[in-house]
Amino acid sequence: MRILYPCDYLSTKKPDEAFADEATSFSASGREVSVINIDELGTSAPFPPLSDSDEVLYRGWMLNADGYSKLDSFVRECGATPFTNSSTYISTHHIPQWYPKLSDLTPETVVFSIDSELESALAGLGWSSFFVKDYVKSLKTSFGSKIDDPKKIRTLIAEMEKFRGTIEGGLCVRRVEEFVPDSEIRYFVIDGVAYSPSGSEPPEIVLEVARRIDSRFFSVDVTERTDGALRVVEIGDGQVSDLVG
C-alpha cells in the first residue's frame, strides 16, 4: 500500500505541514509515502511516482465529488489502484448516502434542495429546533447551524454561502437531540474492524455501524445523549477524517 498526501505548496516533494507527522509515522512503519499537488492533478506528477503494483490510500483534505473523481481517475491513469473508489467515497462522505442505513442510530434527517420552499417545509416538520448542514459540513462560524425558527433558514443559507463559499449537494436538516457536552468520540473502521482512540473495545453502536456500512475505511463519530443512549453524529470517509482524539 502507498499513502498519498497533498504536497506542501512551498516544497512540492514534501507532505503538507498538516500531515507531515503522520506521513513520517507511516514511513517509519515501512509504508510507502508519496505526495501530489492535489490542485494540479494531470499536470504534476506524484513524488515518488506511483507504480502498477500500488494500492493507493489518500490521506488529505476533503474533496468534493468531482474532486475525488478526478483523483480516482488520476491514480488509475498512473497504473495504480485506489484503495477507495469514487462511489464508495461518496457513500460515507455525503449524508444522504449513509443516513438511510443508520436512520435508527442517528438524529432524524430530512434532505432538501436548496431551491425548496424551505421555510414552510421546516415549519411542516413540527420540530422545535433544527440543525442545518449541507451534504458534508455545518456552519461553524457566525451564529452556527442550529436555528429554532424556520424563518431564519434563508439567513443561515446566506451565512453558509458566505463562510463556506459553496453548499455541497443540498441541505440536510437534522432534528436536534440533547447531547452530553464533550462526550463525542471518533472511531475508525478498517476492513470491517472498528478501532477506538483509547485502544479499548468500541461500543456496540460502532460495531453495528461497521456491519451496515460497505466501505473499507471510514470514521464514526459517536456521542452520548442526555438520556444515556449513544448516538451516531456522523460518519465520514476515513481518508479525509482528522485524527480527532
Salt bridges, closest charged atoms under 4 A:
GLU22 OE2 - ARG59 NE 2.79
GLU32 OE1 - ARG2 NH2 4.00
ASP54 OD2 - ARG2 NE 2.79
GLU55 OE2 - ARG216 NH1 2.90
ASP66 OD2 - LYS70 NZ 3.30
ASP72 OD1 - ARG76 NE 2.46
ASP104 OD1 - ARG212 NH1 2.69
GLU108 OE1 - ARG175 NH1 3.37
ASP134 OD2 - ARG164 NH1 2.91
ASP148 OD1 - LYS152 NZ 3.29
GLU168 OE2 - HIS94 NE2 2.87
GLU177 OE1 - ARG225 NH1 3.19
GLU177 OE2 - ARG231 NH2 2.84
ASP191 OD1 - ARG216 NE 2.73
GLU204 OE2 - ARG211 NH2 2.31
GLU208 OE1 - ARG211 NH2 2.74
GLU208 OE2 - ARG212 NE 2.78
ASP221 OD1 - ARG186 NE 2.70
ASP227 OD2 - ARG225 NH2 2.97
GLU234 OE1 - LYS133 NZ 2.86
